[in-house]
Amino acid sequence: MHRGMLIFLNNAGQLYRRMLVPVQEETGLTQAELDILLFLANNPGYDTASDIVSVRRLAKSNVSVGIRKLEQKGLLLRRLDARDRRIEHLELTSAAAGAVELGRKSQEAFGAALVQGLTFEERQELERLMGQIHQNLEQMWDETK
C-alpha cells in the first residue's frame, strides 16, 4: 500500500476522534459511549450490540461496557426481541438527543473539512471510489477472520 494512503487513514481517524473531544467534554461521555450513540442514531435498523461490534469493528467488551453505562445514564434502553428473546434491541431515549445533535455536527464538520476545495464532480467521484475501497475492506476483513 502506498505510504501516503496509510498516513491518510491514520490521520483521518485521529482527526475524527479529536473533533469529537469537545462533544465528549460537554456531554461527559467517553469516546466509546459517543461512538455507540452516534452509530445507533445514524444507522436505523442496526440496533443490537452485535450490529455495533460487526459494523464498527469495536471490541465486544467495550461495546458491552458502553451500553451498560449509557443505560445507567438514561440515554439508552434495551428491549427484548418479540420473536427471539435472546436478542436485545437498543433504543436511544429522548435524553440522548442533545449528545447526538452535537456529535452529528462534529461529524458533519469533519466530513466538510475532508472535501473542502473539491468540486461537486470530484466529491461524487470520491464517493464512488470510497464505496469501492469500502467493498475491498469488507472482503479483506472477511478473508482474514
Chimera marker file (.cmm) of the C-alpha trace (Angstrom):
<marker_set name="trace">
<marker id="1" x="0.000" y="0.000" z="0.000" r="1" g="1" b="0" radius="0.5"/>
<marker id="2" x="1.185" y="3.456" z="-0.786" r="1" g="1" b="0" radius="0.5"/>
<marker id="3" x="2.707" y="5.163" z="2.270" r="1" g="1" b="0" radius="0.5"/>
<marker id="4" x="0.508" y="8.245" z="1.706" r="1" g="1" b="0" radius="0.5"/>
<marker id="5" x="-2.648" y="6.129" z="1.977" r="1" g="1" b="0" radius="0.5"/>
<marker id="6" x="-1.556" y="4.683" z="5.325" r="1" g="1" b="0" radius="0.5"/>
<marker id="7" x="-0.746" y="8.141" z="6.648" r="1" g="1" b="0" radius="0.5"/>
<marker id="8" x="-4.090" y="9.468" z="5.391" r="1" g="1" b="0" radius="0.5"/>
<marker id="9" x="-6.072" y="6.690" z="7.056" r="1" g="1" b="0" radius="0.5"/>
<marker id="10" x="-4.241" y="7.147" z="10.352" r="1" g="1" b="0" radius="0.5"/>
<marker id="11" x="-4.520" y="10.935" z="10.313" r="1" g="1" b="0" radius="0.5"/>
<marker id="12" x="-8.196" y="10.892" z="9.343" r="1" g="1" b="0" radius="0.5"/>
<marker id="13" x="-9.026" y="8.559" z="12.225" r="1" g="1" b="0" radius="0.5"/>
<marker id="14" x="-7.080" y="10.664" z="14.704" r="1" g="1" b="0" radius="0.5"/>
<marker id="15" x="-8.626" y="13.921" z="13.481" r="1" g="1" b="0" radius="0.5"/>
<marker id="16" x="-12.133" y="12.443" z="13.655" r="1" g="1" b="0" radius="0.5"/>
<marker id="17" x="-11.574" y="11.431" z="17.283" r="1" g="1" b="0" radius="0.5"/>
<marker id="18" x="-10.043" y="14.824" z="18.083" r="1" g="1" b="0" radius="0.5"/>
<marker id="19" x="-13.036" y="16.659" z="16.612" r="1" g="1" b="0" radius="0.5"/>
<marker id="20" x="-15.349" y="14.702" z="18.927" r="1" g="1" b="0" radius="0.5"/>
<marker id="21" x="-13.402" y="15.571" z="22.102" r="1" g="1" b="0" radius="0.5"/>
<marker id="22" x="-15.373" y="18.805" z="22.719" r="1" g="1" b="0" radius="0.5"/>
<marker id="23" x="-18.600" y="16.779" z="22.471" r="1" g="1" b="0" radius="0.5"/>
<marker id="24" x="-17.246" y="14.276" z="24.983" r="1" g="1" b="0" radius="0.5"/>
<marker id="25" x="-16.251" y="17.077" z="27.333" r="1" g="1" b="0" radius="0.5"/>
<marker id="26" x="-19.625" y="18.819" z="27.059" r="1" g="1" b="0" radius="0.5"/>
<marker id="27" x="-21.677" y="15.642" z="27.480" r="1" g="1" b="0" radius="0.5"/>
<marker id="28" x="-19.465" y="13.723" z="29.902" r="1" g="1" b="0" radius="0.5"/>
<marker id="29" x="-19.450" y="10.716" z="27.557" r="1" g="1" b="0" radius="0.5"/>
<marker id="30" x="-16.462" y="8.549" z="26.734" r="1" g="1" b="0" radius="0.5"/>
<marker id="31" x="-15.399" y="8.022" z="23.147" r="1" g="1" b="0" radius="0.5"/>
<marker id="32" x="-16.909" y="4.524" z="23.171" r="1" g="1" b="0" radius="0.5"/>
<marker id="33" x="-20.220" y="5.788" z="24.570" r="1" g="1" b="0" radius="0.5"/>
<marker id="34" x="-20.404" y="8.546" z="21.973" r="1" g="1" b="0" radius="0.5"/>
<marker id="35" x="-19.499" y="6.091" z="19.195" r="1" g="1" b="0" radius="0.5"/>
<marker id="36" x="-22.363" y="3.835" z="20.286" r="1" g="1" b="0" radius="0.5"/>
<marker id="37" x="-24.889" y="6.690" z="20.454" r="1" g="1" b="0" radius="0.5"/>
<marker id="38" x="-23.910" y="8.028" z="17.044" r="1" g="1" b="0" radius="0.5"/>
<marker id="39" x="-23.903" y="4.573" z="15.487" r="1" g="1" b="0" radius="0.5"/>
<marker id="40" x="-27.433" y="3.904" z="16.707" r="1" g="1" b="0" radius="0.5"/>
<marker id="41" x="-28.652" y="7.356" z="15.658" r="1" g="1" b="0" radius="0.5"/>
<marker id="42" x="-27.065" y="7.189" z="12.196" r="1" g="1" b="0" radius="0.5"/>
<marker id="43" x="-27.868" y="3.583" z="11.324" r="1" g="1" b="0" radius="0.5"/>
<marker id="44" x="-31.572" y="2.783" z="11.685" r="1" g="1" b="0" radius="0.5"/>
<marker id="45" x="-32.162" y="-0.945" z="11.584" r="1" g="1" b="0" radius="0.5"/>
<marker id="46" x="-28.787" y="-1.713" z="13.151" r="1" g="1" b="0" radius="0.5"/>
<marker id="47" x="-29.800" y="-1.715" z="16.779" r="1" g="1" b="0" radius="0.5"/>
<marker id="48" x="-28.100" y="-4.566" z="18.582" r="1" g="1" b="0" radius="0.5"/>
<marker id="49" x="-24.750" y="-4.849" z="20.334" r="1" g="1" b="0" radius="0.5"/>
<marker id="50" x="-23.628" y="-7.387" z="17.738" r="1" g="1" b="0" radius="0.5"/>
<marker id="51" x="-24.502" y="-4.904" z="14.957" r="1" g="1" b="0" radius="0.5"/>
<marker id="52" x="-22.228" y="-2.326" z="16.578" r="1" g="1" b="0" radius="0.5"/>
<marker id="53" x="-19.414" y="-4.843" z="17.017" r="1" g="1" b="0" radius="0.5"/>
<marker id="54" x="-19.630" y="-6.183" z="13.464" r="1" g="1" b="0" radius="0.5"/>
<marker id="55" x="-20.159" y="-2.904" z="11.586" r="1" g="1" b="0" radius="0.5"/>
<marker id="56" x="-17.937" y="-0.574" z="13.626" r="1" g="1" b="0" radius="0.5"/>
<marker id="57" x="-15.392" y="-3.285" z="14.455" r="1" g="1" b="0" radius="0.5"/>
<marker id="58" x="-15.388" y="-2.211" z="18.103" r="1" g="1" b="0" radius="0.5"/>
<marker id="59" x="-14.321" y="-4.638" z="20.806" r="1" g="1" b="0" radius="0.5"/>
<marker id="60" x="-17.234" y="-6.601" z="22.218" r="1" g="1" b="0" radius="0.5"/>
<marker id="61" x="-16.158" y="-5.793" z="25.778" r="1" g="1" b="0" radius="0.5"/>
<marker id="62" x="-16.041" y="-2.031" z="25.051" r="1" g="1" b="0" radius="0.5"/>
<marker id="63" x="-19.495" y="-2.155" z="23.488" r="1" g="1" b="0" radius="0.5"/>
<marker id="64" x="-20.930" y="-4.089" z="26.441" r="1" g="1" b="0" radius="0.5"/>
<marker id="65" x="-19.479" y="-1.652" z="28.968" r="1" g="1" b="0" radius="0.5"/>
<marker id="66" x="-20.558" y="1.353" z="26.885" r="1" g="1" b="0" radius="0.5"/>
<marker id="67" x="-24.120" y="0.080" z="26.572" r="1" g="1" b="0" radius="0.5"/>
<marker id="68" x="-24.340" y="-0.555" z="30.301" r="1" g="1" b="0" radius="0.5"/>
<marker id="69" x="-23.060" y="2.945" z="31.110" r="1" g="1" b="0" radius="0.5"/>
<marker id="70" x="-25.384" y="4.595" z="28.589" r="1" g="1" b="0" radius="0.5"/>
<marker id="71" x="-28.298" y="2.694" z="30.086" r="1" g="1" b="0" radius="0.5"/>
<marker id="72" x="-27.292" y="3.845" z="33.587" r="1" g="1" b="0" radius="0.5"/>
<marker id="73" x="-27.135" y="7.444" z="32.329" r="1" g="1" b="0" radius="0.5"/>
<marker id="74" x="-30.668" y="7.155" z="30.941" r="1" g="1" b="0" radius="0.5"/>
<marker id="75" x="-29.557" y="7.576" z="27.315" r="1" g="1" b="0" radius="0.5"/>
<marker id="76" x="-30.327" y="4.060" z="26.133" r="1" g="1" b="0" radius="0.5"/>
<marker id="77" x="-32.981" y="1.407" z="26.656" r="1" g="1" b="0" radius="0.5"/>
<marker id="78" x="-32.807" y="-2.312" z="25.948" r="1" g="1" b="0" radius="0.5"/>
<marker id="79" x="-35.850" y="-4.203" z="24.754" r="1" g="1" b="0" radius="0.5"/>
<marker id="80" x="-36.137" y="-7.889" z="24.025" r="1" g="1" b="0" radius="0.5"/>
<marker id="81" x="-36.937" y="-9.015" z="20.512" r="1" g="1" b="0" radius="0.5"/>
<marker id="82" x="-40.537" y="-10.195" z="20.221" r="1" g="1" b="0" radius="0.5"/>
<marker id="83" x="-39.561" y="-13.315" z="18.250" r="1" g="1" b="0" radius="0.5"/>
<marker id="84" x="-36.210" y="-14.187" z="19.781" r="1" g="1" b="0" radius="0.5"/>
<marker id="85" x="-35.822" y="-13.281" z="23.438" r="1" g="1" b="0" radius="0.5"/>
<marker id="86" x="-32.042" y="-13.814" z="23.216" r="1" g="1" b="0" radius="0.5"/>
<marker id="87" x="-31.770" y="-10.636" z="21.125" r="1" g="1" b="0" radius="0.5"/>
<marker id="88" x="-31.785" y="-7.227" z="22.787" r="1" g="1" b="0" radius="0.5"/>
<marker id="89" x="-32.598" y="-4.187" z="20.680" r="1" g="1" b="0" radius="0.5"/>
<marker id="90" x="-31.078" y="-0.880" z="21.729" r="1" g="1" b="0" radius="0.5"/>
<marker id="91" x="-33.122" y="2.293" z="21.640" r="1" g="1" b="0" radius="0.5"/>
<marker id="92" x="-31.972" y="5.851" z="22.275" r="1" g="1" b="0" radius="0.5"/>
<marker id="93" x="-34.009" y="7.824" z="24.782" r="1" g="1" b="0" radius="0.5"/>
<marker id="94" x="-35.026" y="11.441" z="24.298" r="1" g="1" b="0" radius="0.5"/>
<marker id="95" x="-32.287" y="12.340" z="26.794" r="1" g="1" b="0" radius="0.5"/>
<marker id="96" x="-29.706" y="11.283" z="24.175" r="1" g="1" b="0" radius="0.5"/>
<marker id="97" x="-30.905" y="13.863" z="21.628" r="1" g="1" b="0" radius="0.5"/>
<marker id="98" x="-28.540" y="16.642" z="22.726" r="1" g="1" b="0" radius="0.5"/>
<marker id="99" x="-25.430" y="14.473" z="22.604" r="1" g="1" b="0" radius="0.5"/>
<marker id="100" x="-26.477" y="13.028" z="19.245" r="1" g="1" b="0" radius="0.5"/>
<marker id="101" x="-27.022" y="16.512" z="17.806" r="1" g="1" b="0" radius="0.5"/>
<marker id="102" x="-23.614" y="17.718" z="18.991" r="1" g="1" b="0" radius="0.5"/>
<marker id="103" x="-21.945" y="14.551" z="17.709" r="1" g="1" b="0" radius="0.5"/>
<marker id="104" x="-23.598" y="14.819" z="14.311" r="1" g="1" b="0" radius="0.5"/>
<marker id="105" x="-22.494" y="18.445" z="13.986" r="1" g="1" b="0" radius="0.5"/>
<marker id="106" x="-18.909" y="17.357" z="14.630" r="1" g="1" b="0" radius="0.5"/>
<marker id="107" x="-19.257" y="14.530" z="12.115" r="1" g="1" b="0" radius="0.5"/>
<marker id="108" x="-20.600" y="16.959" z="9.511" r="1" g="1" b="0" radius="0.5"/>
<marker id="109" x="-17.760" y="19.411" z="10.195" r="1" g="1" b="0" radius="0.5"/>
<marker id="110" x="-15.245" y="16.586" z="9.818" r="1" g="1" b="0" radius="0.5"/>
<marker id="111" x="-16.773" y="15.482" z="6.513" r="1" g="1" b="0" radius="0.5"/>
<marker id="112" x="-16.889" y="19.049" z="5.184" r="1" g="1" b="0" radius="0.5"/>
<marker id="113" x="-13.256" y="19.636" z="6.141" r="1" g="1" b="0" radius="0.5"/>
<marker id="114" x="-12.159" y="16.491" z="4.292" r="1" g="1" b="0" radius="0.5"/>
<marker id="115" x="-13.726" y="17.543" z="0.987" r="1" g="1" b="0" radius="0.5"/>
<marker id="116" x="-13.058" y="21.255" z="1.237" r="1" g="1" b="0" radius="0.5"/>
<marker id="117" x="-11.866" y="22.588" z="-2.116" r="1" g="1" b="0" radius="0.5"/>
<marker id="118" x="-13.265" y="19.688" z="-4.146" r="1" g="1" b="0" radius="0.5"/>
<marker id="119" x="-15.803" y="20.326" z="-6.882" r="1" g="1" b="0" radius="0.5"/>
<marker id="120" x="-19.201" y="18.630" z="-6.854" r="1" g="1" b="0" radius="0.5"/>
<marker id="121" x="-17.984" y="16.213" z="-9.533" r="1" g="1" b="0" radius="0.5"/>
<marker id="122" x="-14.827" y="15.420" z="-7.592" r="1" g="1" b="0" radius="0.5"/>
<marker id="123" x="-16.902" y="14.747" z="-4.484" r="1" g="1" b="0" radius="0.5"/>
<marker id="124" x="-19.116" y="12.357" z="-6.454" r="1" g="1" b="0" radius="0.5"/>
<marker id="125" x="-16.068" y="10.544" z="-7.822" r="1" g="1" b="0" radius="0.5"/>
<marker id="126" x="-14.528" y="10.376" z="-4.353" r="1" g="1" b="0" radius="0.5"/>
<marker id="127" x="-17.747" y="8.881" z="-3.002" r="1" g="1" b="0" radius="0.5"/>
<marker id="128" x="-17.719" y="6.262" z="-5.771" r="1" g="1" b="0" radius="0.5"/>
<marker id="129" x="-14.067" y="5.412" z="-5.106" r="1" g="1" b="0" radius="0.5"/>
<marker id="130" x="-14.613" y="5.242" z="-1.347" r="1" g="1" b="0" radius="0.5"/>
<marker id="131" x="-17.513" y="2.845" z="-1.970" r="1" g="1" b="0" radius="0.5"/>
<marker id="132" x="-15.164" y="0.548" z="-3.897" r="1" g="1" b="0" radius="0.5"/>
<marker id="133" x="-12.483" y="0.830" z="-1.224" r="1" g="1" b="0" radius="0.5"/>
<marker id="134" x="-15.091" y="0.004" z="1.424" r="1" g="1" b="0" radius="0.5"/>
<marker id="135" x="-16.104" y="-3.130" z="-0.503" r="1" g="1" b="0" radius="0.5"/>
<marker id="136" x="-12.432" y="-4.117" z="-0.711" r="1" g="1" b="0" radius="0.5"/>
<marker id="137" x="-12.005" y="-3.598" z="3.029" r="1" g="1" b="0" radius="0.5"/>
<marker id="138" x="-15.074" y="-5.712" z="3.808" r="1" g="1" b="0" radius="0.5"/>
<marker id="139" x="-13.809" y="-8.522" z="1.580" r="1" g="1" b="0" radius="0.5"/>
<marker id="140" x="-10.343" y="-8.375" z="3.128" r="1" g="1" b="0" radius="0.5"/>
<marker id="141" x="-11.873" y="-8.349" z="6.612" r="1" g="1" b="0" radius="0.5"/>
<marker id="142" x="-13.918" y="-11.451" z="5.831" r="1" g="1" b="0" radius="0.5"/>
<marker id="143" x="-10.884" y="-13.230" z="4.362" r="1" g="1" b="0" radius="0.5"/>
<marker id="144" x="-8.757" y="-12.590" z="7.455" r="1" g="1" b="0" radius="0.5"/>
<marker id="145" x="-11.248" y="-13.944" z="10.014" r="1" g="1" b="0" radius="0.5"/>
<link id1="1" id2="2" r="1" g="1" b="0" radius="0.2"/>
<link id1="2" id2="3" r="1" g="1" b="0" radius="0.2"/>
<link id1="3" id2="4" r="1" g="1" b="0" radius="0.2"/>
<link id1="4" id2="5" r="1" g="1" b="0" radius="0.2"/>
<link id1="5" id2="6" r="1" g="1" b="0" radius="0.2"/>
<link id1="6" id2="7" r="1" g="1" b="0" radius="0.2"/>
<link id1="7" id2="8" r="1" g="1" b="0" radius="0.2"/>
<link id1="8" id2="9" r="1" g="1" b="0" radius="0.2"/>
<link id1="9" id2="10" r="1" g="1" b="0" radius="0.2"/>
<link id1="10" id2="11" r="1" g="1" b="0" radius="0.2"/>
<link id1="11" id2="12" r="1" g="1" b="0" radius="0.2"/>
<link id1="12" id2="13" r="1" g="1" b="0" radius="0.2"/>
<link id1="13" id2="14" r="1" g="1" b="0" radius="0.2"/>
<link id1="14" id2="15" r="1" g="1" b="0" radius="0.2"/>
<link id1="15" id2="16" r="1" g="1" b="0" radius="0.2"/>
<link id1="16" id2="17" r="1" g="1" b="0" radius="0.2"/>
<link id1="17" id2="18" r="1" g="1" b="0" radius="0.2"/>
<link id1="18" id2="19" r="1" g="1" b="0" radius="0.2"/>
<link id1="19" id2="20" r="1" g="1" b="0" radius="0.2"/>
<link id1="20" id2="21" r="1" g="1" b="0" radius="0.2"/>
<link id1="21" id2="22" r="1" g="1" b="0" radius="0.2"/>
<link id1="22" id2="23" r="1" g="1" b="0" radius="0.2"/>
<link id1="23" id2="24" r="1" g="1" b="0" radius="0.2"/>
<link id1="24" id2="25" r="1" g="1" b="0" radius="0.2"/>
<link id1="25" id2="26" r="1" g="1" b="0" radius="0.2"/>
<link id1="26" id2="27" r="1" g="1" b="0" radius="0.2"/>
<link id1="27" id2="28" r="1" g="1" b="0" radius="0.2"/>
<link id1="28" id2="29" r="1" g="1" b="0" radius="0.2"/>
<link id1="29" id2="30" r="1" g="1" b="0" radius="0.2"/>
<link id1="30" id2="31" r="1" g="1" b="0" radius="0.2"/>
<link id1="31" id2="32" r="1" g="1" b="0" radius="0.2"/>
<link id1="32" id2="33" r="1" g="1" b="0" radius="0.2"/>
<link id1="33" id2="34" r="1" g="1" b="0" radius="0.2"/>
<link id1="34" id2="35" r="1" g="1" b="0" radius="0.2"/>
<link id1="35" id2="36" r="1" g="1" b="0" radius="0.2"/>
<link id1="36" id2="37" r="1" g="1" b="0" radius="0.2"/>
<link id1="37" id2="38" r="1" g="1" b="0" radius="0.2"/>
<link id1="38" id2="39" r="1" g="1" b="0" radius="0.2"/>
<link id1="39" id2="40" r="1" g="1" b="0" radius="0.2"/>
<link id1="40" id2="41" r="1" g="1" b="0" radius="0.2"/>
<link id1="41" id2="42" r="1" g="1" b="0" radius="0.2"/>
<link id1="42" id2="43" r="1" g="1" b="0" radius="0.2"/>
<link id1="43" id2="44" r="1" g="1" b="0" radius="0.2"/>
<link id1="44" id2="45" r="1" g="1" b="0" radius="0.2"/>
<link id1="45" id2="46" r="1" g="1" b="0" radius="0.2"/>
<link id1="46" id2="47" r="1" g="1" b="0" radius="0.2"/>
<link id1="47" id2="48" r="1" g="1" b="0" radius="0.2"/>
<link id1="48" id2="49" r="1" g="1" b="0" radius="0.2"/>
<link id1="49" id2="50" r="1" g="1" b="0" radius="0.2"/>
<link id1="50" id2="51" r="1" g="1" b="0" radius="0.2"/>
<link id1="51" id2="52" r="1" g="1" b="0" radius="0.2"/>
<link id1="52" id2="53" r="1" g="1" b="0" radius="0.2"/>
<link id1="53" id2="54" r="1" g="1" b="0" radius="0.2"/>
<link id1="54" id2="55" r="1" g="1" b="0" radius="0.2"/>
<link id1="55" id2="56" r="1" g="1" b="0" radius="0.2"/>
<link id1="56" id2="57" r="1" g="1" b="0" radius="0.2"/>
<link id1="57" id2="58" r="1" g="1" b="0" radius="0.2"/>
<link id1="58" id2="59" r="1" g="1" b="0" radius="0.2"/>
<link id1="59" id2="60" r="1" g="1" b="0" radius="0.2"/>
<link id1="60" id2="61" r="1" g="1" b="0" radius="0.2"/>
<link id1="61" id2="62" r="1" g="1" b="0" radius="0.2"/>
<link id1="62" id2="63" r="1" g="1" b="0" radius="0.2"/>
<link id1="63" id2="64" r="1" g="1" b="0" radius="0.2"/>
<link id1="64" id2="65" r="1" g="1" b="0" radius="0.2"/>
<link id1="65" id2="66" r="1" g="1" b="0" radius="0.2"/>
<link id1="66" id2="67" r="1" g="1" b="0" radius="0.2"/>
<link id1="67" id2="68" r="1" g="1" b="0" radius="0.2"/>
<link id1="68" id2="69" r="1" g="1" b="0" radius="0.2"/>
<link id1="69" id2="70" r="1" g="1" b="0" radius="0.2"/>
<link id1="70" id2="71" r="1" g="1" b="0" radius="0.2"/>
<link id1="71" id2="72" r="1" g="1" b="0" radius="0.2"/>
<link id1="72" id2="73" r="1" g="1" b="0" radius="0.2"/>
<link id1="73" id2="74" r="1" g="1" b="0" radius="0.2"/>
<link id1="74" id2="75" r="1" g="1" b="0" radius="0.2"/>
<link id1="75" id2="76" r="1" g="1" b="0" radius="0.2"/>
<link id1="76" id2="77" r="1" g="1" b="0" radius="0.2"/>
<link id1="77" id2="78" r="1" g="1" b="0" radius="0.2"/>
<link id1="78" id2="79" r="1" g="1" b="0" radius="0.2"/>
<link id1="79" id2="80" r="1" g="1" b="0" radius="0.2"/>
<link id1="80" id2="81" r="1" g="1" b="0" radius="0.2"/>
<link id1="81" id2="82" r="1" g="1" b="0" radius="0.2"/>
<link id1="82" id2="83" r="1" g="1" b="0" radius="0.2"/>
<link id1="83" id2="84" r="1" g="1" b="0" radius="0.2"/>
<link id1="84" id2="85" r="1" g="1" b="0" radius="0.2"/>
<link id1="85" id2="86" r="1" g="1" b="0" radius="0.2"/>
<link id1="86" id2="87" r="1" g="1" b="0" radius="0.2"/>
<link id1="87" id2="88" r="1" g="1" b="0" radius="0.2"/>
<link id1="88" id2="89" r="1" g="1" b="0" radius="0.2"/>
<link id1="89" id2="90" r="1" g="1" b="0" radius="0.2"/>
<link id1="90" id2="91" r="1" g="1" b="0" radius="0.2"/>
<link id1="91" id2="92" r="1" g="1" b="0" radius="0.2"/>
<link id1="92" id2="93" r="1" g="1" b="0" radius="0.2"/>
<link id1="93" id2="94" r="1" g="1" b="0" radius="0.2"/>
<link id1="94" id2="95" r="1" g="1" b="0" radius="0.2"/>
<link id1="95" id2="96" r="1" g="1" b="0" radius="0.2"/>
<link id1="96" id2="97" r="1" g="1" b="0" radius="0.2"/>
<link id1="97" id2="98" r="1" g="1" b="0" radius="0.2"/>
<link id1="98" id2="99" r="1" g="1" b="0" radius="0.2"/>
<link id1="99" id2="100" r="1" g="1" b="0" radius="0.2"/>
<link id1="100" id2="101" r="1" g="1" b="0" radius="0.2"/>
<link id1="101" id2="102" r="1" g="1" b="0" radius="0.2"/>
<link id1="102" id2="103" r="1" g="1" b="0" radius="0.2"/>
<link id1="103" id2="104" r="1" g="1" b="0" radius="0.2"/>
<link id1="104" id2="105" r="1" g="1" b="0" radius="0.2"/>
<link id1="105" id2="106" r="1" g="1" b="0" radius="0.2"/>
<link id1="106" id2="107" r="1" g="1" b="0" radius="0.2"/>
<link id1="107" id2="108" r="1" g="1" b="0" radius="0.2"/>
<link id1="108" id2="109" r="1" g="1" b="0" radius="0.2"/>
<link id1="109" id2="110" r="1" g="1" b="0" radius="0.2"/>
<link id1="110" id2="111" r="1" g="1" b="0" radius="0.2"/>
<link id1="111" id2="112" r="1" g="1" b="0" radius="0.2"/>
<link id1="112" id2="113" r="1" g="1" b="0" radius="0.2"/>
<link id1="113" id2="114" r="1" g="1" b="0" radius="0.2"/>
<link id1="114" id2="115" r="1" g="1" b="0" radius="0.2"/>
<link id1="115" id2="116" r="1" g="1" b="0" radius="0.2"/>
<link id1="116" id2="117" r="1" g="1" b="0" radius="0.2"/>
<link id1="117" id2="118" r="1" g="1" b="0" radius="0.2"/>
<link id1="118" id2="119" r="1" g="1" b="0" radius="0.2"/>
<link id1="119" id2="120" r="1" g="1" b="0" radius="0.2"/>
<link id1="120" id2="121" r="1" g="1" b="0" radius="0.2"/>
<link id1="121" id2="122" r="1" g="1" b="0" radius="0.2"/>
<link id1="122" id2="123" r="1" g="1" b="0" radius="0.2"/>
<link id1="123" id2="124" r="1" g="1" b="0" radius="0.2"/>
<link id1="124" id2="125" r="1" g="1" b="0" radius="0.2"/>
<link id1="125" id2="126" r="1" g="1" b="0" radius="0.2"/>
<link id1="126" id2="127" r="1" g="1" b="0" radius="0.2"/>
<link id1="127" id2="128" r="1" g="1" b="0" radius="0.2"/>
<link id1="128" id2="129" r="1" g="1" b="0" radius="0.2"/>
<link id1="129" id2="130" r="1" g="1" b="0" radius="0.2"/>
<link id1="130" id2="131" r="1" g="1" b="0" radius="0.2"/>
<link id1="131" id2="132" r="1" g="1" b="0" radius="0.2"/>
<link id1="132" id2="133" r="1" g="1" b="0" radius="0.2"/>
<link id1="133" id2="134" r="1" g="1" b="0" radius="0.2"/>
<link id1="134" id2="135" r="1" g="1" b="0" radius="0.2"/>
<link id1="135" id2="136" r="1" g="1" b="0" radius="0.2"/>
<link id1="136" id2="137" r="1" g="1" b="0" radius="0.2"/>
<link id1="137" id2="138" r="1" g="1" b="0" radius="0.2"/>
<link id1="138" id2="139" r="1" g="1" b="0" radius="0.2"/>
<link id1="139" id2="140" r="1" g="1" b="0" radius="0.2"/>
<link id1="140" id2="141" r="1" g="1" b="0" radius="0.2"/>
<link id1="141" id2="142" r="1" g="1" b="0" radius="0.2"/>
<link id1="142" id2="143" r="1" g="1" b="0" radius="0.2"/>
<link id1="143" id2="144" r="1" g="1" b="0" radius="0.2"/>
<link id1="144" id2="145" r="1" g="1" b="0" radius="0.2"/>
</marker_set>
